Structure formats: structure tokens, C-alpha cells
Amino acid sequence: MPDPGLVWEPGRTPAASRFGDIYFNRNGGLPEARHVFLDGCGLTQAWREQCAFTVGELGFGTGRNFLATWELWKRTSRPGARLHYVAVEGYPLTRTELGACLDQWPELAHLACGLLKVYPEPQPGFHRLFPGDGITLTLLYGDAVDALSQLEADVGAWFLDGFAPEKNPAMWSAAVFTEMARLSHAGTRLATYSVAGEVRRKLDEAGFEVSKAPGFGAKRDMLRGQFRGPARKSALQPWFAKPQRPKQGHAVIIGGGIAGTSTAHALMRRGWHTTIIDRRGALAYEASGNPAGVLMPRLTAAPNLDGRFYAAAWRFALQTIEDLGGAGDATSRDHCGLLHLATDDAEAARHIAIAAEGPLPDSLLVRVDAAEASDIAGCALPYSALYFPQGGWLKPRAFCAALAGSTHRLLNVDVGAIHHNNGVWRISDAAGHVCAEADVVILANALGAANLPISTWLPLKARRGQITLAPPTSMSAQLRTVLAYGGYMTPAIPSSNDGAHCIGATFDWVDTDAFDIDPRVVEGDHARNLADLARALPEMMAGSDVRSLTGRAAYRCTTLDHLPIVGPMPEQTTYLRDFAELRHGHPWARYPEAVYQPGLYALTGLGARGLVSAPIAAEVLASMIAGEPWPLERDLVTALHPGRFLVRDLKRRES
């Protein structure tokens, strides 16, 4: 990303050489922020009776306004309320630069530490962060118009704190103010230090009523205002419209694997009471029950939806793991890194393209040559590679247990049906007995979701996967990092079969109905796993006896477009009726908003990347349920919507 060119002017005043402007006056930085933005928006009064409040900022800069808002929130907000702070920044500082700027205010040092702990290195996209005290910070890195146009939120107060309009006109454009208006409601407040006539005119045209107020220090005036309307049309296509927000209460999550436990974690963070129901006697029994799960993103050479989603998922998954205890006992993680080997010319070219595209910062991804890869791995490798320093492996069951935390569990319960009546969901077992009631139900039971009468239309497919546990050879015993080469191989896992490598995994289409049968470990699949490894690294496991190997097999739940299913569940009959004319390409305005099963959501179809994708998918889902700002760009969230398959089928039908 472009950098602001941080320089320090006399008196330790930080400035951006790119714009020829200072971030703040060192002597008045915090008092100015409090006067212009906090008092200017009347935040103490605005959020006094609110259970949740959202602040939007144009120009995150040094984080000064965020820390001042956080400190005020702690002192004056309603107990148990939640603050969402959404900030746009086109030229972000690095973590080191941010820390140097925040050193200016020792009185906020404890809050600055929380921000620095989660602050991401510059990388385009949305970044959902949890700095502490139940506050959610969402940083939108990129062009202001582009970022805001992809945001879904209901903002209660706006801080306009970009560099001066004459220095950075793009931040003060009519297009930016139009997007602000779309994200506002009647009474949304606004404050800015700028009183430029053009700024006032553009804000007025966008629907904000502004007036001058006393400025701070040597600056005589500032602007304060409110959004008067009219409300702007939603940017969501009607078939992806937001569902009605359910009342906060009890959520039942069907499925106790990585999807279900991630959902429980995200909802409990928001104060929901959750119950996980699973047909097995323990959490993470099925596809999430392998002894080791590899931590690796799925990147693409071009910035398509697939690659953007998994890059964002990777960042969020790493943060989630750290929040749960990092490399400690909570997740049993081995922070050993991962090398994705370029085993042929085509893969090498793809790696070069990925590195050039820069989907992740250097701290998360670097391309290395064969010598560097060998040094990292601890054994000779003949290939260049993409190196993920934060990659490695963890124990999925430990991860799921840490995510589930104290959530209530109903195990050995095979859900047969769910019914909604008088605002309550009733969940029945296979014998027809009601085992739970809830305000919200989330289908997180992988292929089992399509077996429930209410959701048989979900196009889920089964893939059988088998891993191989193999004792080390003299060469493989030296391996220090995970290797990926089409398949994957972990270093020897101390607690697994006296230090076996986990090698895998097969990925075979099967009859979806077969998921009810426990898959058997097949000797021939051990041979296939070793053969895949031998094609890349012939000497690594030479001499291994397939007949003596152990392993584990499970079914993975996939979708045809390789993206998970995340979001509200359409009422199928109504959905198909209301959008039947999609085959003729009629404009959006001709359609009503989508009708959903009230309080019913799905998170399934994670495929082979569930450890990486489930945490951000659950965060998306929980944000929808709670009516919060979305943590990802709109086009990514709608690409996950359960109704996308119904829409695609309608568009493909002939008239």
C-alpha cells in the first residue's frame, strides 16, 4: 500500500510528507480531538441509552481519535454496551510508526498497548480487530470511496479528520459524502475541523445539515452537523437484502465442529447464550477431529473473490488463534511456519504472480528460493517456495474446545427437524422429541444441513479425505516446518503415534448420502498420500511400509464454487417466486427484498480450509445477527450468501 511518508517536524510533531500536512499539533492533540470530534458529535449524550453505537472516521491516521473515543466510552457508556469504530485509511502507518506516534500520550498508554497488539501491517481490505473492553475496531485500508462503497453499517457519528481539503481533496469529495449518507440514519451526527465552503456545500447536497461552532485553539471555527435525509437506497441487491434482526437471546447451533464452535465463540463475544447440539458424543468428532490441521491460506494470483476472501480469512484466523492463547495449550499450535513448494514451472510462475500481487504483507508471506527454503525446513529441498512464517499446524479438537468455551452442549443428539412457531424455533431429535428451543438457529452441521427438511435445497457435496500418520525416516526427522506440495506433510508430531508425521490428504467425491457412515481407513489411500509426497520429494519417506501405517478418514462438506455458505436462509418457495423473472434480466427495482426463514442461518461448506475460513465466516454471521457493521466487503459477504445458488439457478433457466 502507499505510505504517507511519516516525518517528524520540530517539537516531535508527526507529519505526512506525501500531503505536506501534520497529523496533529503535539501540544493540543488530545484536547483538540476531544473538543472537535467527541464533544462536536455530543457522544456522551448520543450513546447514553444505546446498547450499541457505531462511530465512523475518515482518516484513521495515528489512532488519536480512536483512543480518545475508547477512553470516553469506558467512562460514560451504558454497562454492557458495545462500541463499533469503523475507520477509513488510504495511507496507513506501520505498527512501528504508529507506536512512535502514540508515545506522545502516556496517559493513554494502556489503551495504546491494546491497539498496537492487534494493529495490522498495511494491507488493502477490511480488518476486523478486538483491541479490548468489548470494543470492535474495523479498519478499511484503501481509497475512501472504494472502501465506503463496500461497507455495510449503520453509523451514529462521523469524524471527518482527513488531511486538509486542499492537501487531500479525494477524502473530501462529493462521492465520499454520498457514501457517508448511505451509511447514516436520521440524526446521525458529524464533526470536522474544516469549515471550507466547498466542504459545507457538498455535505449539504449529501443530506447533512451543518453549522459553524467554536473551533479549538488558534482555529476559530469548526463544523458540526446531523444527517437530515433523505435515506439512501441500499446498495444490496434485493435477493441479498439484510434479514430482520432477531432479538438477542438464545442461539442453538447445530454442529460441534469448527463451524459450530467458531459461531459459538463469535456470538458469545456479543453476549448471546448459545447451545451446541451435535450427533456425536464429543465436539470436533468428524472432519474437525484429525490429530493435526494445517494452517495455510488459499491464495490466488489474481485479486478475485476467492483469493480476497481467503487472504482476509487467514489474517483473522491468526488473530483468533492468538486471542485464544497463541502457541499455548489452548489450541496446541505449533508455530513452525509453512513452505508451499513450487514443484513445477507452472507452480513457480503462479508463486511469482502471487508474490507480485501482494495479497499479504511481508510479515505473513514471502517468496524464498530453494536454498532459503532448505534452511527454513532443516533439510534439502530442490524448490523455491512461498513461505508463511505464521503458518504451521494445530490440533483441531483443542482449537474447537477453546472456541466453544463455556457454551452449553447437547451431545449424542441427532437433529431430525426444526420448526418455527410464534417466534420460537423448536429443535427435534430423530425420534421427534423437542430437545431445545431458541430465538435463532444456525445450521453448522456440514452435510447434515441438507438432510433437514427445511434446507434440503442446499447444494452441498461430500469429499472423503484420508490422512496418513507415518513414523519419521532419517531425512524426515530433520523437518522443522510444514511442507505443502499439492498434498502436505507436517514435522513429526510428538504426541501423535510416538512422533508421526501427518501426511495428506485425499480429496475424493463420494455419494452425499454416505456421510452418515463412518469412513474406513483404506490402505490404498495411504499409498496415494505417500506417492504424492514421493513425486515431489522422493527421498523424504523412502522405505516406509504402507502396511504398518495408521491414519484417519472423514467427510468434508464442499460447495461447487469452493466458497462456504454463510448467511440467512431464504424461504425457498417465496424466494423462487419473487425472483423468477431474473431469467429476463429485469432491473433490481422490479423486485421485493428477499424473504428469509426468521432467525435461521447457515454456516457450512467449508471444504478443506475450515480452520482458516471458519473464524471469519462466523464473524460475518454474528455481525449479521447482531445488526453490526460487516467485517468484510459487501461483495465478499454476498458471495457467501446461501441464496446465491437459487439466484444462479434462476438466471440459468430458459424462459
RAPE-V44373 format. One record per residue. N is the residue number from 1. RES is the residue in three letters. PSI is psi in whole degrees, -180 to 180 (none if undefined). Layout:
((N/RES/PSI) (N/RES/PSI))
This chain:
((1/MET/152) (2/PRO/143) (3/ASP/159) (4/PRO/-11) (5/GLY/60) (6/LEU/128) (7/VAL/161) (8/TRP/118) (9/GLU/167) (10/PRO/141) (11/GLY/19) (12/ARG/45) (13/THR/119) (14/PRO/140) (15/ALA/160) (16/ALA/110) (17/SER/-27) (18/ARG/-34) (19/PHE/-7) (20/GLY/40) (21/ASP/153) (22/ILE/155) (23/TYR/-41) (24/PHE/161) (25/ASN/122) (26/ARG/-39) (27/ASN/-24) (28/GLY/17) (29/GLY/-57) (30/LEU/-47) (31/PRO/-37) (32/GLU/-44) (33/ALA/-41) (34/ARG/-41) (35/HIS/-50) (36/VAL/-48) (37/PHE/-51) (38/LEU/-51) (39/ASP/-35) (40/GLY/-33) (41/CYS/0) (42/GLY/47) (43/LEU/-39) (44/THR/-42) (45/GLN/-39) (46/ALA/-38) (47/TRP/8) (48/ARG/-43) (49/GLU/14) (50/GLN/137) (51/CYS/-26) (52/ALA/145) (53/PHE/142) (54/THR/126) (55/VAL/134) (56/GLY/138) (57/GLU/137) (58/LEU/106) (59/GLY/81) (60/PHE/-38) (61/GLY/-120) (62/THR/-1) (63/GLY/9) (64/ARG/-50) (65/ASN/-35) (66/PHE/-47) (67/LEU/-40) (68/ALA/-39) (69/THR/-43) (70/TRP/-47) (71/GLU/-41) (72/LEU/-41) (73/TRP/-44) (74/LYS/-34) (75/ARG/-29) (76/THR/-7) (77/SER/164) (78/ARG/137) (79/PRO/133) (80/GLY/-4) (81/ALA/162) (82/ARG/135) (83/LEU/130) (84/HIS/128) (85/TYR/117) (86/VAL/122) (87/ALA/137) (88/VAL/137) (89/GLU/120) (90/GLY/-17) (91/TYR/70) (92/PRO/148) (93/LEU/157) (94/THR/168) (95/ARG/-40) (96/THR/-44) (97/GLU/-42) (98/LEU/-44) (99/GLY/-41) (100/ALA/-39) (101/CYS/-41) (102/LEU/-17) (103/ASP/-14) (104/GLN/-20) (105/TRP/80) (106/PRO/-25) (107/GLU/-17) (108/LEU/20) (109/ALA/-38) (110/HIS/-34) (111/LEU/-39) (112/ALA/-37) (113/CYS/-41) (114/GLY/-40) (115/LEU/-46) (116/LEU/-31) (117/LYS/-35) (118/VAL/-8) (119/TYR/127) (120/PRO/150) (121/GLU/152) (122/PRO/123) (123/GLN/126) (124/PRO/148) (125/GLY/-175) (126/PHE/140) (127/HIS/111) (128/ARG/123) (129/LEU/154) (130/PHE/88) (131/PRO/-17) (132/GLY/168) (133/ASP/29) (134/GLY/14) (135/ILE/139) (136/THR/123) (137/LEU/125) (138/THR/113) (139/LEU/129) (140/LEU/103) (141/TYR/118) (142/GLY/-176) (143/ASP/138) (144/ALA/-47) (145/VAL/-47) (146/ASP/-44) (147/ALA/-49) (148/LEU/-33) (149/SER/-17) (150/GLN/-1) (151/LEU/140) (152/GLU/114) (153/ALA/165) (154/ASP/100) (155/VAL/134) (156/GLY/-22) (157/ALA/141) (158/TRP/134) (159/PHE/119) (160/LEU/99) (161/ASP/34) (162/GLY/171) (163/PHE/160) (164/ALA/144) (165/PRO/-38) (166/GLU/-19) (167/LYS/-35) (168/ASN/70) (169/PRO/-27) (170/ALA/-32) (171/MET/-19) (172/TRP/29) (173/SER/161) (174/ALA/-35) (175/ALA/-39) (176/VAL/-45) (177/PHE/-32) (178/THR/-42) (179/GLU/-38) (180/MET/-43) (181/ALA/-41) (182/ARG/-32) (183/LEU/7) (184/SER/166) (185/HIS/170) (186/ALA/124) (187/GLY/-6) (188/THR/134) (189/ARG/162) (190/LEU/144) (191/ALA/145) (192/THR/153) (193/TYR/-20) (194/SER/134) (195/VAL/20) (196/ALA/139) (197/GLY/-38) (198/GLU/-36) (199/VAL/-45) (200/ARG/-42) (201/ARG/-46) (202/LYS/-38) (203/LEU/-41) (204/ASP/-44) (205/GLU/-29) (206/ALA/-9) (207/GLY/11) (208/PHE/129) (209/GLU/115) (210/VAL/156) (211/SER/158) (212/LYS/149) (213/ALA/163) (214/PRO/133) (215/GLY/-167) (216/PHE/138) (217/GLY/-130) (218/ALA/-12) (219/LYS/117) (220/ARG/-40) (221/ASP/161) (222/MET/178) (223/LEU/141) (224/ARG/152) (225/GLY/177) (226/GLN/155) (227/PHE/124) (228/ARG/-12) (229/GLY/-174) (230/PRO/160) (231/ALA/140) (232/ARG/152) (233/LYS/142) (234/SER/145) (235/ALA/-3) (236/LEU/137) (237/GLN/145) (238/PRO/-30) (239/TRP/-8) (240/PHE/21) (241/ALA/154) (242/LYS/141) (243/PRO/163) (244/GLN/134) (245/ARG/126) (246/PRO/158) (247/LYS/146) (248/GLN/134) (249/GLY/-116) (250/HIS/129) (251/ALA/129) (252/VAL/129) (253/ILE/117) (254/ILE/112) (255/GLY/127) (256/GLY/26) (257/GLY/-155) (258/ILE/-33) (259/ALA/-48) (260/GLY/-43) (261/THR/-34) (262/SER/-40) (263/THR/-42) (264/ALA/-43) (265/HIS/-46) (266/ALA/-39) (267/LEU/-39) (268/MET/-32) (269/ARG/-27) (270/ARG/10) (271/GLY/11) (272/TRP/146) (273/HIS/128) (274/THR/148) (275/THR/128) (276/ILE/128) (277/ILE/129) (278/ASP/144) (279/ARG/-15) (280/ARG/174) (281/GLY/2) (282/ALA/158) (283/LEU/155) (284/ALA/49) (285/TYR/-31) (286/GLU/-117) (287/ALA/-23) (288/SER/8) (289/GLY/9) (290/ASN/153) (291/PRO/-22) (292/ALA/140) (293/GLY/132) (294/VAL/135) (295/LEU/106) (296/MET/132) (297/PRO/164) (298/ARG/101) (299/LEU/155) (300/THR/154) (301/ALA/-32) (302/ALA/149) (303/PRO/64) (304/ASN/177) (305/LEU/-42) (306/ASP/-54) (307/GLY/-39) (308/ARG/-40) (309/PHE/-47) (310/TYR/-27) (311/ALA/-44) (312/ALA/-39) (313/ALA/-39) (314/TRP/-47) (315/ARG/-45) (316/PHE/-36) (317/ALA/-43) (318/LEU/-41) (319/GLN/-41) (320/THR/-44) (321/ILE/-43) (322/GLU/-41) (323/ASP/-31) (324/LEU/-2) (325/GLY/3) (326/GLY/-123) (327/ALA/10) (328/GLY/-164) (329/ASP/-22) (330/ALA/-40) (331/THR/-4) (332/SER/49) (333/ARG/139) (334/ASP/107) (335/HIS/64) (336/CYS/-3) (337/GLY/168) (338/LEU/135) (339/LEU/120) (340/HIS/106) (341/LEU/141) (342/ALA/90) (343/THR/-3) (344/ASP/175) (345/ASP/-38) (346/ALA/-42) (347/GLU/-37) (348/ALA/-42) (349/ALA/-39) (350/ARG/-41) (351/HIS/-41) (352/ILE/-42) (353/ALA/-40) (354/ILE/-46) (355/ALA/-39) (356/ALA/-36) (357/GLU/-31) (358/GLY/53) (359/PRO/-17) (360/LEU/153) (361/PRO/166) (362/ASP/-27) (363/SER/-18) (364/LEU/-17) (365/LEU/130) (366/VAL/142) (367/ARG/132) (368/VAL/153) (369/ASP/179) (370/ALA/-40) (371/ALA/-43) (372/GLU/-40) (373/ALA/-42) (374/SER/-41) (375/ASP/-41) (376/ILE/-43) (377/ALA/-28) (378/GLY/5) (379/CYS/160) (380/ALA/129) (381/LEU/135) (382/PRO/12) (383/TYR/150) (384/SER/171) (385/ALA/160) (386/LEU/127) (387/TYR/127) (388/PHE/96) (389/PRO/-28) (390/GLN/3) (391/GLY/-171) (392/GLY/-140) (393/TRP/160) (394/LEU/173) (395/LYS/112) (396/PRO/-37) (397/ARG/-39) (398/ALA/-39) (399/PHE/-48) (400/CYS/-41) (401/ALA/-40) (402/ALA/-40) (403/LEU/-42) (404/ALA/-33) (405/GLY/-125) (406/SER/12) (407/THR/144) (408/HIS/144) (409/ARG/137) (410/LEU/103) (411/LEU/164) (412/ASN/34) (413/VAL/115) (414/ASP/107) (415/VAL/128) (416/GLY/-29) (417/ALA/158) (418/ILE/143) (419/HIS/143) (420/HIS/128) (421/ASN/129) (422/ASN/41) (423/GLY/7) (424/VAL/136) (425/TRP/133) (426/ARG/127) (427/ILE/122) (428/SER/146) (429/ASP/-178) (430/ALA/-23) (431/ALA/-2) (432/GLY/3) (433/HIS/133) (434/VAL/122) (435/CYS/-13) (436/ALA/156) (437/GLU/150) (438/ALA/159) (439/ASP/-32) (440/VAL/143) (441/VAL/134) (442/ILE/124) (443/LEU/102) (444/ALA/30) (445/ASN/36) (446/ALA/-128) (447/LEU/-23) (448/GLY/-22) (449/ALA/-39) (450/ALA/-6) (451/ASN/-9) (452/LEU/138) (453/PRO/-32) (454/ILE/-14) (455/SER/31) (456/THR/-18) (457/TRP/-12) (458/LEU/125) (459/PRO/70) (460/LEU/144) (461/LYS/150) (462/ALA/138) (463/ARG/125) (464/ARG/130) (465/GLY/136) (466/GLN/132) (467/ILE/159) (468/THR/132) (469/LEU/116) (470/ALA/135) (471/PRO/151) (472/PRO/151) (473/THR/177) (474/SER/-34) (475/MET/-47) (476/SER/-22) (477/ALA/-20) (478/GLN/-10) (479/LEU/130) (480/ARG/-8) (481/THR/162) (482/VAL/140) (483/LEU/137) (484/ALA/136) (485/TYR/26) (486/GLY/-56) (487/GLY/-162) (488/TYR/160) (489/MET/129) (490/THR/160) (491/PRO/167) (492/ALA/132) (493/ILE/113) (494/PRO/-40) (495/SER/5) (496/SER/109) (497/ASN/52) (498/ASP/36) (499/GLY/47) (500/ALA/153) (501/HIS/146) (502/CYS/118) (503/ILE/133) (504/GLY/-170) (505/ALA/152) (506/THR/161) (507/PHE/77) (508/ASP/138) (509/TRP/139) (510/VAL/168) (511/ASP/125) (512/THR/-34) (513/ASP/-18) (514/ALA/-6) (515/PHE/-17) (516/ASP/-12) (517/ILE/131) (518/ASP/124) (519/PRO/139) (520/ARG/149) (521/VAL/130) (522/VAL/128) (523/GLU/-36) (524/GLY/-29) (525/ASP/-30) (526/HIS/-43) (527/ALA/-40) (528/ARG/-43) (529/ASN/-43) (530/LEU/-34) (531/ALA/-40) (532/ASP/-43) (533/LEU/-42) (534/ALA/-32) (535/ARG/-33) (536/ALA/-43) (537/LEU/84) (538/PRO/-31) (539/GLU/-12) (540/MET/-48) (541/MET/30) (542/ALA/134) (543/GLY/-2) (544/SER/137) (545/ASP/111) (546/VAL/-34) (547/ARG/-20) (548/SER/1) (549/LEU/151) (550/THR/177) (551/GLY/-163) (552/ARG/143) (553/ALA/149) (554/ALA/166) (555/TYR/132) (556/ARG/147) (557/CYS/123) (558/THR/168) (559/THR/165) (560/LEU/-25) (561/ASP/8) (562/HIS/10) (563/LEU/147) (564/PRO/168) (565/ILE/120) (566/VAL/118) (567/GLY/-171) (568/PRO/147) (569/MET/119) (570/PRO/152) (571/GLU/103) (572/GLN/-49) (573/THR/-46) (574/THR/-41) (575/TYR/-48) (576/LEU/-36) (577/ARG/-48) (578/ASP/-30) (579/PHE/22) (580/ALA/-30) (581/GLU/6) (582/LEU/-27) (583/ARG/-19) (584/HIS/-1) (585/GLY/31) (586/HIS/150) (587/PRO/160) (588/TRP/-39) (589/ALA/-16) (590/ARG/-5) (591/TYR/147) (592/PRO/170) (593/GLU/151) (594/ALA/145) (595/VAL/130) (596/TYR/160) (597/GLN/118) (598/PRO/120) (599/GLY/16) (600/LEU/129) (601/TYR/165) (602/ALA/144) (603/LEU/99) (604/THR/180) (605/GLY/35) (606/LEU/-14) (607/GLY/-139) (608/ALA/5) (609/ARG/28) (610/GLY/-37) (611/LEU/-33) (612/VAL/-43) (613/SER/-25) (614/ALA/-44) (615/PRO/-45) (616/ILE/-34) (617/ALA/-42) (618/ALA/-36) (619/GLU/-40) (620/VAL/-49) (621/LEU/-46) (622/ALA/-36) (623/SER/-39) (624/MET/-48) (625/ILE/-40) (626/ALA/-3) (627/GLY/35) (628/GLU/168) (629/PRO/139) (630/TRP/143) (631/PRO/-8) (632/LEU/165) (633/GLU/148) (634/ARG/-42) (635/ASP/-28) (636/LEU/-43) (637/VAL/-43) (638/THR/-24) (639/ALA/-16) (640/LEU/-8) (641/HIS/135) (642/PRO/-33) (643/GLY/-6) (644/ARG/-32) (645/PHE/-38) (646/LEU/-41) (647/VAL/-44) (648/ARG/-40) (649/ASP/-41) (650/LEU/-42) (651/LYS/-28) (652/ARG/-15) (653/ARG/144) (654/GLU/148) (655/SER/none))
